[in-house]
Every structure is written in C-alpha cells, then in structure tokens.
Amino acid sequence: MTKTAAIIGGGVIGGGWLARFVLNGWDVRVFDPDPEAARKIDAVLANARRALPMLYDTALPTEGSITFCDTIGDAVTGASWVQESVPERLEMKHAVYQEIAKSVDSAAIIGSSTSGFKPSELQDGMDCAAQLVVTHPFNPVYLLPLIELVPSAKNPTEIVDRAKTILASLGLFPLHVRKEIDAHIADRFLEAVWREGLWLINDGIATTEEIDNAIRYGFGLRWAQMGLFETYRIAGGEAGMKHFIAQFGPCLKWPWTKLMDVPELTDELVNTIGAQSDDQADGKSIRELERLRDDNLVAMMRALKGQDSAAGALINTHEKSFRPTIDSNVSAPVITANRIVPVDWTDYNGHMNESRYGQVFSDAADMMMSAVGADETYIANGNSFFTVDIHIQFIKETHAGDTISVQSQLLEARGKKLRLHHRMLAADGTLLATGEQLLIHVSLETRRACEPQPELAANLATMAAAHAALPDPKQTRG
C-alpha cells in the first residue's frame, strides 16, 4: 500500500523529514513558497542518500516519489502524515493550520517540528486540534533518531499510539513527553549549555573551539551512549546514584554557573563569537562540515549498532522490519547482500579495506545459513558453522557510498562440510571480488565438528541439488 506524507516547509528540518520518509519508501508531497525550495531540498536529500543507507547492512526500501505542490491543500489531500516545519512564529503556524484543516483527511496525523511551542498553543482555535501533536526532531533529521512526541489533553490515545508506530517504522525514536512544557526536554538542556557557553566567551575564559573540545573529547562521548543519569550512576561506583548525589549534590549550591542569566548579545560579543567560529572552521564550507558531521555520526552509530546499544539498538530493530528473506529452494545464485559501503569501512587509500571484504562474505554466509535453517534459533540450540578457510580475490576498488550486492552459490554440502562461492558486484553488475569459503558444522557445546541436524541436512541437500545445475562460478569472471 502506498504511504503518503506531506511536508509543509522545506528548509533544513523539512528537507530532513522529507528524506526520512522518501528513503523509507513513502511518497512525499511538498509545499514551500520559497523559489529555492527544490534546490535546498535536493542538497539535503543528497546528503541523506549518502549517509542514511550506510547505517544499515541491508538495502533500504525502494525510494518513494517527491512532488512539489502549488498549495497546502494539494500537498495534504490524501496524506496520512502531515509534517509542518515553518518558522517559529505562532501566528504563521496558526495560518498554516487553517489551510491544512481545509483539506486534510480526518484520520491523518499532523506533526509540528516546533522546538519551543506547546501543543496546546498550536492547537488553539484549530478545527482539527485532536490530530495535531508536536513531533520535534533533531538535525540532521535523516540521521538522528530522536523525536520528542508531545501531545496535549486534546489528543486521543489512538493518535499518540499511531504516531509512535509510524515514527518507529521510519527508524526514529519517539520520546513521549507526557506533560507539556516550553521547549520540551532536550532543548532545555541545550539552552542551559548554550547560556553557559556564551558566558565563558563573554568573560574571556574560553573560545568557541575550546568549549567544543571540552564537549567532544569528554562528556559528549559519554552522553552519546549512556546519557546523563546512567553516566552519573557509574560515577557513583558500586553504591550507585544515591552515593553520587550525596557526594556531588552539595556542589549544586556553589555559584559555578550562570544558568539563570544570559550575557547581553552586544555587537562586540557577536563579532567575537563569529570570528572565533570562522577560525575554527578552518576554511571548510557548510557542505564540507555537513559531510564531516554525517560521516562521524554514521561511524559512531555503527559502533553502537555492533554493541546493540543506544541508537545502535534502534537501528538493528528498524533493519529487521525490511530485511529480505531467502527461499532455500532456488535455481539461481542467492542474493545474500545488497547494501551501501559505510564510511568506516574505508582506509587510508580511500577504498574499502581488505578485511571488510571478508566481513561482506561472512555476512553473506550467515544469510545462506539462515536460508537453510541454521538461523538464530538453530544456533541458540547449540549448533552452528565455523569458517575454516576462505580465499578472496580482489578485482576492483570499492569506495564509501558504493552500492554492492553479493550472489552466493552452494558448491558442496556433504556431511559436516559446507562450501560456498560468493561474487561481490557493483550496482552496474561489475565484478568487484570473489570469495570461496569452507565451513564446518560444529557443536557449540563440545566445540568439535559434528553432523548437521536432520532437518538442516535435508535443506542443504535441497539447495545443493538446485545449485548443482548452475554454471561453475569459478569459470565466469564477468
């Protein structure tokens, strides 16, 4: 079934929302009166197309379509989700909602990207107030998963639950803010840090770069994977959080910070911050800084993915929703991988490191194992396959952002032995590498070779018979 979203306001945030929907298979209609809207959205979408697929070990769903509309009504008609991302002016938002209400479907959810307004303020005077909730994202929306989902008393539970389901299906993390408050949750933290940073610069204590270094080399790394309170729980040692509060709580009464005040943003202070920020950028353009930011986020989130922790656990869960299944009774080589090469797989030569070819073929073998029944359940019951030999031939360079696929063929399934051949291909079918892999069936209890379970042996025989009629892959290089 075709899913359609409407994007009202196509700036950096609206464009990020568009990318999230489109790259997850939704058709999107856009309304933005800015004559440069299409160009700006294309720039955001180009970044998203490069970065988001790198988070996953499986290809994302087929992209949806993008249509630019002349009116709000044209954009929202028939849409099941409407995302408003216009400037933070309440009167402008109310005017937009009046237009949305004229054409929006009664079952549609209307989300607002507002970073500060409460939903009750947005809903005031609105004909379809029960459909509107705050869905506050974080830039870049196509990579950062947090969405602050803030309803009011006017929103029925059904709307909130459905919003959570849709947001989760896009790989997002809907944080249900149960009580309305200005600026929700996250921006209140950001404002506090921003205020203190302004004071440190105003008082000549630190520069913009020194403040950023304090964050990125220290607590920022901890917060990215554990947050605030879990970090402090560890700091409390074996006695936990209560001990931490007892030890450090009295410090809160000391006049360390100026969080309840803000320095006057004089021309001198603004010019100082601007000049320091320019020096810190070291000549890099905004597009170059965006690319650096995205590459770093991808690498960090993939590391968390490997640990199945924090944002990485969310990516793993989302990936399961679109990971393809494989039919074991096939008469053609099996497509065991279809993905984008992530940035953290490349080395100092600017291409994919040789160890990652081994990972690609190892992942392909996992898919073959799953296809014949040696899946997570089989392994949990105490049996698996171990690789004992692999020969890889490197034929063409592969780079970050390239689309690759793997065709796998079963060469031998005899007793404890399983021999596979893999062909890694570029998007245009060019052969990039081959790998021949020998695996042995083992008992995870004894860590010794053993015969496969009868059902698995039968499945292997079925695939072996189907693949026996295929051409010898070692004889075909193109």
Buried (B, 14 or more C-beta within 10 A) or exposed (E): EEBBBBBBBBBBBBBBBBBBBBBBBBBBBBBBEEEEBBEBBEBBBEBBBBBBBBBBBBBBEEBBEBBBBEEBBBBBBBBBBBBBBBEEEEEEBBEBBEBBBBBBBEEBBBBBBBBBBBBBBBBEEBEBBBBBBBBBBBEBBBBBBBBBBBBBEBBEEEBBEBBBEBBBBBBBBBBBBEEBEEBBEBBEEEBEEEBBBBBBBBEEEBBBBEBBBBEEEEEEEBBBBBEEEBBBBEBBEEEEBEBBEEEEEEEEEEEEEBEEEBBEEEEEBEEBBEEBEEEBBEEEEEEEEBBEBBBEBBBBBBBBBEEEBBBBBBBBEBBEEBEEEBEBEBEEBBBBBBBBBBBBBBEEEEBBBEEBBBEBBBBBBBBBBBBBBBEEEBBEEEBBBEBEEBEBBBEEEBEBBBBBBBBBBBBBBEEBBBBBBBBBBBEEEEBBBBBBBBBBBBEBEEEEBBEBBEEBBEBBEBBBEBBEEBEEBEEEEE
